[in-house]
Amino acid sequence: MSTSLRLEQVTPATIDAALALRVHPHQERNVAPVVKSLAEAYAFGENAWPRLVFDGDRLVGFLMAFLDIPWNEDEDPGDRRSGLWRLNIDAAGQGKGYGRFAVEAVRDELRRRGERHFYVTWEPGEDGPGAFYERLGFRTTGEVSGGQTVGVLDIELDV
């Protein structure tokens, strides 16, 4: 994996490249396009954390975390969660460690914010990213959210 990986905010200078980012065609049913994520980030305000993944000067991915959002207010009004909402790695950049870097960057941000748990949801099935998240240490919670599998990773705070 490259040592020049970094996250950047979406800016007027990077918006067109972000909107042009494409996953493999067979993955499109598993993750919303960047344009939808940016619209949701606008609507959710400070509870959304959209970032671009760069390798040097090359845009290789997009992620969006959710921060301290109500999870299931009907059953538990105090259940607020943070985690990874979207992960789009450009089709040409897959298999190079960019996804792992993105997930670890979100984990580090959540740790910095004092979170103890890191949640993610994914489309179940053979073409879904479940195996990827499980390799990174996420375990399924048994919950389903919007038809998606819910996973969680415990965060060590004193690392």
C-alpha positions in Angstrom: 0.0 0.0 0.0 1.2 3.5 -0.8 2.6 5.7 1.9 1.1 8.8 0.2 -2.5 8.0 1.2 -4.5 10.7 2.8 -8.0 12.0 3.3 -9.2 15.4 2.1 -12.4 17.3 2.4 -14.5 17.7 -0.7 -13.8 21.2 -2.1 -14.9 23.1 -5.2 -11.6 22.0 -6.8 -12.3 18.3 -6.2 -16.1 18.1 -6.6 -16.1 17.1 -10.3 -13.5 14.3 -9.7 -15.5 13.1 -6.7 -18.7 12.9 -8.8 -16.9 11.0 -11.6 -15.7 8.3 -9.2 -17.1 4.9 -10.2 -17.0 1.5 -8.6 -17.1 -1.8 -10.6 -20.5 -2.0 -12.5 -21.4 -5.2 -10.5 -20.9 -3.2 -7.3 -23.2 -0.4 -8.2 -26.2 -2.1 -6.5 -24.3 -2.3 -3.3 -23.3 1.3 -2.8 -24.9 4.7 -3.6 -23.1 7.0 -6.0 -21.0 9.9 -4.5 -23.6 12.4 -5.7 -26.3 10.9 -3.3 -23.8 10.8 -0.5 -23.0 14.4 -0.9 -26.6 15.3 -0.9 -27.1 13.3 2.3 -24.0 15.0 3.8 -25.6 18.4 3.2 -28.9 17.2 4.7 -27.3 15.7 7.8 -24.9 18.5 8.4 -22.4 18.0 11.2 -23.5 14.4 11.6 -22.0 13.5 8.2 -18.2 13.3 7.6 -17.5 13.0 3.8 -13.9 12.6 2.7 -12.0 11.9 -0.4 -9.2 9.3 -0.5 -6.1 10.3 -2.4 -3.0 8.4 -3.3 -0.6 11.2 -4.0 -2.4 13.5 -6.4 -4.8 10.8 -7.7 -8.3 10.5 -6.3 -8.9 6.8 -5.5 -12.0 6.8 -3.3 -14.7 8.4 -1.3 -16.0 7.7 2.2 -18.7 9.1 4.4 -18.9 8.5 8.1 -21.9 9.1 10.2 -21.4 10.7 13.6 -23.5 10.3 16.7 -26.9 9.7 14.9 -30.0 8.3 16.5 -30.2 4.6 15.6 -33.5 3.2 16.7 -35.3 6.0 18.5 -38.6 4.0 18.9 -36.9 1.2 20.9 -34.1 3.1 22.6 -34.0 6.9 22.4 -30.5 6.9 23.8 -29.0 4.6 21.1 -26.8 6.9 19.1 -24.1 5.5 16.8 -21.2 6.4 14.6 -19.6 4.5 11.8 -19.0 4.2 8.1 -22.0 5.1 5.9 -20.5 4.8 2.4 -17.3 3.5 0.9 -16.7 3.9 -2.8 -13.3 2.8 -4.1 -12.7 3.6 -7.8 -12.9 0.4 -9.9 -9.3 0.9 -11.1 -8.0 1.2 -7.6 -9.6 -1.8 -6.0 -7.4 -4.5 -4.4 -4.6 -2.0 -3.6 -5.4 -1.4 0.1 -7.4 1.8 -0.4 -10.5 0.4 1.2 -8.6 -0.8 4.3 -6.9 2.6 4.6 -10.3 4.3 4.4 -11.9 2.1 7.1 -8.8 2.5 9.4 -9.0 6.3 8.9 -12.6 6.3 10.0 -11.8 4.1 13.0 -9.0 6.5 13.9 -11.4 9.5 13.6 -14.0 7.8 15.8 -11.3 6.9 18.3 -10.2 10.6 18.4 -13.8 11.5 19.1 -14.0 9.0 22.0 -16.3 6.5 20.3 -16.1 2.9 21.6 -17.9 1.2 18.7 -17.6 1.5 14.9 -20.7 0.5 13.0 -21.1 -0.3 9.3 -23.9 -1.7 7.2 -23.6 -3.7 4.0 -25.6 -5.3 1.3 -25.8 -9.0 2.1 -25.0 -11.6 -0.6 -22.2 -13.0 -2.7 -21.3 -9.7 -4.4 -21.6 -7.6 -1.2 -18.7 -6.4 0.8 -19.4 -8.5 3.9 -16.3 -10.6 3.6 -14.2 -7.4 3.3 -15.6 -6.0 6.6 -15.3 -9.3 8.4 -11.6 -9.5 7.4 -11.1 -6.1 9.0 -12.6 -7.4 12.3 -16.2 -6.4 12.1 -18.7 -8.8 13.5 -22.4 -9.0 12.6 -24.8 -7.7 15.3 -27.8 -9.7 14.1 -29.5 -6.4 13.3 -30.8 -5.4 9.8 -31.1 -1.8 8.8 -32.9 -1.0 5.6 -32.3 -4.5 4.4 -28.6 -4.3 5.1 -26.5 -6.3 7.5 -25.2 -4.3 10.5 -21.6 -4.9 11.7 -19.7 -3.5 14.6 -16.0 -3.2 15.5 -15.0 -2.4 19.1 -12.5 0.5 19.2 -9.6 0.4 21.7 -9.5 4.0 23.1 -6.0 3.8 24.7 -4.1 2.9 21.6 
